[in-house]
């Protein structure tokens, strides 16, 4: 928290919005992958995985289309 908030604020100020959105989408994808790998209940439920993957595709696409 001591370093993360100021560093994140500085980075958000100096990068383009598209780069920031892409980075956040990448972090979300990594979170989905690690959750899928580490939680047995999710690994067995393909519907939850499909929902998470669809969200990772639909949300950035919607944000970029609304931006244009």
Secondary structure, DSSP 8 states (H G I E B T S, - for coil): -TTHHHHHHHHHHHS-HHHHHHHHHHHHHHHHHHHHHH-HHHHT-HHHHHHHHHHHHHHHHHHHHHH-
